[in-house]
Amino acid sequence: MWSEIRQALLSVTLDERQVTPMVQGGGTGAGLAALASALIGSAPPEVTAMLDRATDAQMAGEAWITQLGAMLSRPHQPIRLNIGGRSRAAIQDYAERVGTSPESLERLETWFDLATGLDADFIVAIDLAESVLPRIGLEFYFADTAGSGQFLERLGAQGLCNAAERDGIRLWNEGSRLARRLNHVKLVASSSDDVSAKAYLAAHYQGDAAGWERPA
């Protein structure tokens, strides 16, 4: 459940989180169309029109595009857009403005509720072809391990994370000479009966590499 091999994913990222917009709102979307064409060879007119709509749906200082990718191994070979924002309401408003289906909007509402009372940032992932596709994802970035731990417990109550998986993530967070942490959790679904959860783990070396000695 927690691992997935991503095949043939190409992307352009301006920022790892939702700090800086990739494309300013109110534009023509030409920048996104150019990036999409660079990734997939040529963006059809229908896709270009959707990228225009996605650009115009941004709200200055509230919700914006942080990443664009080409999901080449999936049906329709969609363009993946990641959208960050200042609040739950801003991200939900963006998803509605760009043309996300009522069913997907309802799933977002349910997923946001799972993080109620926790200190978290969010990024929503939307797939575009000639229209907004049913598949949607929501990433949760927690300020501390206490918040992520509570969230994993809530996922467990929904049948999306078992005890062994939670324990494995807690062990990873304990770290060593490598600083290890849960980077984010992502919920994904194409319909109401195929919701899945994925954990993304991160690690970086801490300390002076030059002064490190290999244990005997």
N, C-alpha and C positions, 0 to 999 in steps of 0.2 A: 504493500500500500504506500509505503513512504519513499520508495525509490522508483525512478523512471529514467530510462535511457532516452535522451532527447536526440532524435535523428534529424539531420538536415535542417537545423535551425540557424538562420543567419539573422543578426540583429545589429542595430545601431543604438547605443545608449549614450545619453548625454550626462545622466546622473544616476547613481545607484538608487537613490530614494526620490522623493517628490519635492526637491528643493528648487530646481530650475526648469522652466519650460523648455521643451525641445523646439517648439514652434509657437510663436506668439499668437494669441487669439485674434480673430478678426482678419486673418490673412487669407490668401487665395488657396492655400494648400499646395502650392507649387513645390515648396520645399519637401513636403512629405511625398508627393508624387515622384519627385526626382530620386529620393532615397529608395522608394519602393521599386522603381525601375532599375536602379543599380543592383538591388537584391534579387529580383526575379526576372530581369531581362527587359521587360516592358510591362507597364501597368495598363491594363485595358481601360477604355473610357469609363466604364461603370465603376471600376475600382478608384480611378482618379476622382470621380464625382463623390464617392463615399469618403475619400480622404479630404476633399474640400469641406464636406459636411462635418467630419471629425474635427478639423481645424477650427471651423466656425463655432463648434459647440463648446470650445474652451471658454473659461471665464477668468479674466485677468485676476491673479492673486487668489483664486479659489480652486480651480481644477484645470489641469493641463496634461499634455502628452509628455511622458518621460522616456519612452522607448518605442521603437518600431522594429518589427522583426518579420521575416518571411518563414512561414511554417510549411516547408516544401514537402515534407513527408505525409502531410495530412490531406484528406479530401478537400477539393476546391483550392488547395495551396493558399490559404488565406494570409492576409497581412495581419499581424498581431500588433495591437496598440496597447501599451500600458499607460494608465492615467492615474496620476496622483492628485491629491487635493488637501485642502486645509481642514476638511471636516467630512463626516459621513454624508451630510446633506448635500454638500457640493459635488461629491462623487456620484451620488444617486441622481442628482439633477443632470450631470453630464451624461450619464448612461441613458437617461430618458431622452435628452435632447438629440443624441446621436442616432437614436432609433432602435434602442434595445427593446426586445419584446416584453410585453407585460409579464410573461412567465419568468423570464430571466430577472426582471426587476423585483419580482416577488422573492426569488431566491436570494438576491442581494440583501433584501430587507431581513430575511431570516438569518443570513450569515452575519450581518452586522450585529444583530441582537445577541449573538453568541459572545461578542466582546464587550457587552454593556458593562460599564464600571471599571474597565481595564484601560491602562494607559497604552494606547496603540495608535500607529499610523497605518494607512491603508493604501493599496494600489489595486485598481480593477483592471483586468485583462480582457479585452474585447477582440474578437476575430472579425475581419471585414473581407468580403468578396464583393459581389454585386450588391449585397445588403449586409446588415449585421447578422452574423451567424448565431445559432442557438448557444453554442459553447461559450461559457463565461467563467472567469476566475476572479477570486478576491484574495489578495495577499495581506497578511497581518504581520506587522512589525512591532514587537513589544519593547517597552522601555527597560524591562528587567525580567529576570528569570521567575520572579514571583508571579508576574502577570502572565507570562507564557505558560507557566505551570498550571495556573487556574484555567487557562484556555484549553490546555490539553485535557484536563479533567472534564470540561464541558463537552469536548469532542467525544470523549469516552462515553458520556451519557447518551450521545447521539449515535453510538456505534461506529464512529469514524476513527477511533484510536484505541488500541487495546493496552492493557497494563504493561506488557512487555515492550511495546513501542514507547510508551511514556518513560519507562525506566531507562531504556536505551538513550533517549534524548537527555535525561537528567545526568547520566554518566558522562555523556559527551560534554555537557556544560561544565563539568568539574574541571576539565582542562589539565594541563601539565606545563612543560616548557612551551608547548603550543597553547596559545589562548584560543579556546574553543567555545563556541556558542551556537545556539539556535538562531540562525539569521532571520528566517520568517517561516510562517505556515501558510499554505495556499489551499483554498477550497475550490474545486472545479466541478462543473456539471454541464451536460448538454440537455438534460431533462431532469425532471424531479426525482427519478428513480435511479440515477447513476452518479450521485454525489460522491466524490472522493477527496481525501485529504493527503497532502504531501508536506513533508518537513524538509527544509533546506538548511543544511548545516554549514558552518563557516569555521575556519581556523587560520590563525596567523602566528608566526614565530614571535616570541617576546624575549627580550634579553639581548646581550651582546654576542652576536654570532662569532666574532673574532676571538672572544675569550672563552668560548664553550669548549669543554673537553669531553670526548666520548667516554661514557662510563666503562669501567673495566669489566 
